[in-house]
Amino acid sequence: MRPTGRRVLVSGASRGLGRAVAQAFAANGDRVAVHYASRADEARTTLDSLPGTGHALTGGDLTDPAGAVRVADAAATALGGLDVLVNNAAVNTRHPLPDTPYDAWVAAWQQHVAVNLLATANLSHLAARRMIDQGTGGRIVNIGSRGAFRGEPDHPAYGATKAAVHALGQSLAVSLAPYGIAVASVAPGFFATERVAPRLTGPEGDAIRAQSPFGRVGTPEEIAAAVLWLASPAAEWSSGTILDLNGASHLRT
Ligand SMILES: NC(=O)c1ccc[n+]([C@@H]2O[C@H](COP(=O)([O-])OP(=O)(O)OC[C@H]3O[C@@H](n4cnc5c(N)ncnc54)[C@H](OP(=O)(O)O)[C@@H]3O)[C@@H](O)[C@H]2O)c1
């Protein structure tokens, strides 16, 4: 693994954490494929914000297995291969069981499993196969969640799929180590992105900030810095880890 000049695919980089991750890799001297699903204009803004040259844009719905192939192919073609995959794309919609009719419950679970888990598994396969064939080693970093450990009563499919993402990362860490590919996950608590801005400015904002003894939520840049490190050559021995990034708001034992 090189420390810089790597070929990096970041899923869901139209805004939020994905954008911050893309910017962190580009600032490190890496070349980034900025993936998006529906927000092409925002993804273009991400691309235009990246320092350096040789970055690319690749759109596609990752819930379609063939769409995931097209995204991975486009990224690898544009970058000339793949060294790092960051599985960041996810959905998180509210569906507390007591208030959610059965049809909506089924739909919520299907969508969360399709985006958060199956797309992560499929993109991991597509990227890792390339890394194996290249013989270069590589890194996969999954964006998990504190919710996998703390529970998500209003978003149960989100918590469950993020727990599955952590477990997937641990399994792949073992099976891909012989190929020099390290796999790790981060488990962030609340951090400020466009998606959660209404909650942070609304009536529950103070309670959310009070979850951490620092009295604030995280920033995308704080999460991105950890992702960049987990993708570094120095982090090989951290393969299999699930790194808590939650401002001491939830301490696992
Ligand atoms: N914000 C938090 O407090 C927090 C806390 C813990 C973990 N996380 C995790 O951090 C990551 C980023 O969160 P965020 O707040 O930045 O979310 P976000 O702004 O909603 O970004 C989600 C990204 O996923 C993409 N996406 C959604 N459905 C997709 C699909 N079917 N196929 C392909 N891509 C799809 C979106 O693409 P388009 O916009 O182009 O449609 C978008 O780029 C997620 O994994 C989330 O679970 C967030």
The ligand as an ORCA input file, in Angstrom:
! r2SCAN-3c Opt
* xyz 0 1
  N     -24.657     11.866     10.083
  C     -24.608     11.103     11.165
  O     -24.888     11.549     12.290
  C     -24.140      9.660     11.054
  C     -23.878      8.933     12.225
  C     -23.394      7.639     12.126
  C     -23.161      7.090     10.868
  N     -23.445      7.816      9.768
  C     -23.163      7.198      8.453
  O     -22.311      8.061      7.703
  C     -22.555      7.876      6.307
  C     -22.851      9.214      5.643
  O     -23.945      9.839      6.297
  P     -24.465     11.287      5.836
  O     -25.131     11.884      7.008
  O     -23.374     12.010      5.141
  O     -25.620     10.822      4.788
  P     -26.179     11.438      3.429
  O     -25.841     12.876      3.302
  O     -27.612     11.053      3.341
  O     -25.363     10.653      2.313
  C     -25.735      9.363      1.945
  C     -25.122      9.044      0.605
  O     -25.558      7.735      0.218
  C     -25.969      7.772     -1.119
  N     -27.021      6.792     -1.398
  C     -28.245      6.695     -0.825
  N     -28.963      5.709     -1.412
  C     -28.160      5.155     -2.349
  C     -28.316      4.109     -3.300
  N     -29.463      3.419     -3.420
  N     -27.273      3.820     -4.122
  C     -26.129      4.516     -4.030
  N     -25.907      5.525     -3.166
  C     -26.922      5.848     -2.336
  C     -26.486      9.183     -1.349
  O     -26.400      9.492     -2.736
  P     -27.295     10.695     -3.417
  O     -27.252     11.841     -2.441
  O     -26.579     11.006     -4.686
  O     -28.666     10.152     -3.628
  C     -25.535     10.008     -0.505
  O     -24.407     10.375     -1.262
  C     -23.682      6.860      6.203
  O     -23.153      5.556      6.065
  C     -24.379      6.986      7.558
  O     -25.100      5.838      7.907
  C     -23.933      9.069      9.816
*
